Amino acid sequence: MSPYLLLSLTAFFWSLNWVIGRAIVGHVTPFALTYIRWIVALSLMLPFAWPAIRAHKDVIRRDWKMIVWLGFWGTGLHNVFAYAGLQYTTATNGVILNSSVPIMIIVLGWLIYRDTITRQELLARGVAPHDAQVEAGASGGTGGGTGADGGPSRGGRGGAPTETATAETAEGEAEAAKTEEAEGEVAAAGAGTEPIAAESDVPAPYTLAGIGEKTVRKLVEGGFATLESLGGATAEQLSAIPGIGDKTAEKILAAARGDAPAPDESSADL
């Protein structure tokens, strides 16, 4: 079988790991996905690796603690962190960030062990960005694009659901606040007009023959709320009320005292 085909399939399957990890965000936890991944890998690879395991059983038995330690950090938590990160970015960003792992290894190796690299190793590290481009191309933009702030856009199939839900919730709350404010203003305006409407519906406390209700209300507002108080008033006191003239005042007094003055054309509209 062609080695180029095998290497190409390796990059393809490796990129699928990121695409699948991004696609099932919100359905499977990072820990559960890591467990499922390595259980499936163990089931598929164990038949092929078993002869080598038997051949090196003494070395495995001797260094099992180191193997467990490396497996825990190298393939266990490494994938958990990767799947957790895919909840907040796209598969393409995850692949690109993952391509920086070899550079981090070189830097940490030099800081901790003072390891140096040869020119050939340095040249090989320069291929890493191209590897990331191949894997990113295999992901095909699945998981949504990136927005202006570097985060996932809302239009992509795998755009970050948390950011989208937060934005929509904020917009909904703002609209609800505006609606409540508008309803409060309408209620306040309605509360202010209700007394006026109610006052117009209340009948006058008394009636006077030949005197309209509007004039009676002016008398009540002027302090003559009963017929008794009106009967003891003078024409000067009544004419002092705005809207009531001298002739109207005399007619009001006559009506209040039971007199029957001659009809006057000027007061026909009262």
N, C-alpha and C positions, 0 to 999 in steps of 0.2 A: 504493500500500500504506500502511496506517495506521502513522504514526510510533510510536504507543503500542505496537502489536504488535511493531515492530522493537526498540524499547527493552526491552520485556519479554523478547523472545527473547535479547537481548544479555545481560541479567542471568541468564537461565536457562542459556545456554551457558557463561557465565563461572563459574557455580556448578558446572556439570558438570566443569569443569577440576579443581576441588578434590575432588570426589567420586571421580572416576576416579583422581586422584593418590593418594588414600588407599586406594582399593580394590586397587591393584596393588602395595602395599608388600610388599617381599620378593621380587617377581617381576622388576621392572625397576629399574635404578639411577636415581637422580635425573638424572644426566647423560644417560643413554640416553633417558629419557622426555622431557627437554627437547629433545633432538635430534629425536626422532620428532615431537613436537608442532609444531616450527617448520618441519620439512620438509613435513609435511602442510599447514600453513597457507600456506607458500610456494607449493605446488602448486595450492592452491585459489584463492589471491588473485592470483597473478601474471597470469593472463589479464585480470583486471579492472584491475589497477594498471599494466599495461605501457604504455598510452598516456600516463599521467601521468609515468611514469619517462622515457620518450622525450622528453617535453616539457621536463623539468627535468634532462636529462642533463648540461648544462654545470655546473649548481649541484652535482649529485651528484659529478661529477668533481673539482670544486674542493674540496668539503668532505667527501670520502670518509673521511678519517681520523676526523673528528668523528662521522660516521655509524656507522663501525665501533665506535668507542669507546662511543657511546651504546647500540648494539645489544648489545655484549658485556656491559655492566653492566645495562642496562635490561630487556632481554628474555632474555639468556642466563643469567647468574649469578642474576638475580632469581628465575627459575623453578627453577633448581637448588636454591637455598636453600629455596624454598617446598616443593618435593617432598621435600627432606631433612627439613624440619620436620614434614611429614605422617606421618613414620615414628613420631613420638612423641606425636601428638595426633590429635583427630578432625577431620573435614572442616569441621564447624560452627565449631570453635575457629579453624581456619585462616582461614575467611572473615571471622570477627569481627576477628581480628588484622590481616588485610589491609585492613580498612576504616580502620585508623589511618594508612595510608600518606599520604593527603592532609594529615592534621594534621602528620605528620613533615615533609612537603615545606614546609609553611608555616613550621615552626619552623626547619628547616635553611636555608631561603631567607633568613629574617631574620638568623640567626646568621652566615651566610657572606656574603650580598650586601646585607644590611640592607633586604631587600624588605618592603614593607608590603602589606596587602590592604584592599580596600574593604568596605563593609558588605554589598554584594551577594555578594561572594566569601565573606565570613564566614557569611552566611545559607546559601549553597550548601554550605558545609562541614558545616552542621548537618544536612543531608540524609544524610550518609554513614552514620550509625548505622541509618537506615531502609533504606538500600541493603543493609547487612549483614544486616538481618533478612530481607529478601526473598531474598537468596542463601542464608542459613542455612535458610530455609523450603524452598527448592528442594532443598537437600541432604537434607531429610527425616530428619535424625537418622542418616543412613547413616554408618557408621564408628564406631558405639557412642556411648554417653552418657559423661558425665563422672562421675568418682568423687568421694568426699568431699575428696580432695586436689587436685581440679581436673584430674586426669588422666583418661584414658579408662577406662571401666569394663570389667570382664571379660565382661559379659554381652552387649555389643553385637556386631553382625556384624563391625565393623571395629575392635574393641578392640585396644589395642596388643599385638602378639604378643610383643614382647621382654619387657614387664613380666610378662605371664602366664606365659611360659616360665620366667622367673627365679623367680617365686613358686612354681610347681609344682616346679621343681628343688630349691629350698630345702626345701619340705615333704618331698620324696622323700628328700633327704639326712638330714633330721632323723629320719624314720621308719627309715631304714637304720641310723643311729647307735644308735637305741633298740633295734633288733633285735639288732645286734652286741653291745650292752651286756648284753642279757638272755641271749644265747647264752653270753657270757663268764661270767656269774654261774652259769648252769646247769653249764657245763663245770668251773668252780672247785668247785662243790658236788659234782659227780660225782667230781672228782679227790680230794676229801677223803674220800669214802665208799668209794672203791675199795680202799684198803689194809685197811679193816675187813672188807669182804666177802672179800678175798683171804685174810686171816688166818684167817677161819672155815673156809675151804676147805682149809687146810694141815693134814694129819694130825698128831697128837701124836708127839713123837719116840720114845716108847716106850709100852707098855701094861703094865698090872698086873692080875693075875687078881683079879676081884671089885671092882676100882676103876674108876669111870666115867671117861670122857675129860675131863669137866669138872674133876674133881678132879686128874687128871694135869696139866692145863694150869695149875692153881693151883700145883702143885709146881714146874713149869717157871718160872713167873713168880716163885716164891719163891727161885729160884737152884739148884734141883735139876733140871738139864737132862738128866742121864744117869742110867742105873740104877746106875752105879758110885758117883756122888756121893750118890745116894739111899740105897744100901746102907750107907754109912758115917755116915749121919745118926742122930740120936737122936730119941726121941719128943718131947722138949721142943722141939727145933728145928722139927719138923714141925707141932706144935700151935701154934707161934707164927705160922704162916701163917694169914691171915684165911680163915675158912670151914672150917678143919680142926680138929676136936676131938681129945681125948686118945685115945679109942677108935679113931677113924679113923686117927690117926697110928700106933697099934700095928698095925692091920691093914695099912697101907701098908708098914711095915717088914717085916712077915711076908711080904707078897707080893713085896717087893723081894729078900728074902734066901732065898726059896724055901720058907719055912715054911708050914704049913697050919693056921692057927688055927681054933678052933671057930666055927661060924657065929653071928652076932649079929644079932638082929632089928633093933636100932637102926641097923645099918650096911647094911641090905638095900637102901636107896635110893641107895647110892653109885654 
